[in-house]
Amino acid sequence: MIREKQILSGPLAVLSFNAGKMISTGDVMASLSVRGLNAETVATLKSMASEEGSSVNALVLRLIDQGLGKLPRQIKRHHDLDALMGAWSAEEAAAFDAVCRDFEQIDPALWRETLASDPH
């Protein structure tokens, strides 16, 4: 049995799904057609799928689940500074830590001034 139901229509997109039961497991499988995607969106989806080594379909399924709150959002990891990791010698790292040590100090008088001047 296949049912088709229109979910959303508009000038740029029409979403519909077909649902049918899989005979072997009884699970409901659905397919979704999205019409009206512009070329830039399609190119972005293809690029994202390529970057993560997945198909566009797998990417779209994950994005839908994330958008519905079914999956945690993935943190995008950047690798543009990877070449700098471990590049300092022990002496350079120690010198950097020594220079930054003052930033770890809390000035209680400054906090009292800040709290006293805060109207909230």
Protein Blocks (a to p, Z undefined) as FASTA:
>chain_A
ZZdddfbgcfkbccdddddddfklopacdddddehiafklmmmmmmmmmmnopafklmmm
mmmmmmnopaccdddddfklmmmgokacfklmmmmmmmmmmmmpccfklmmmmmmmpmZZ
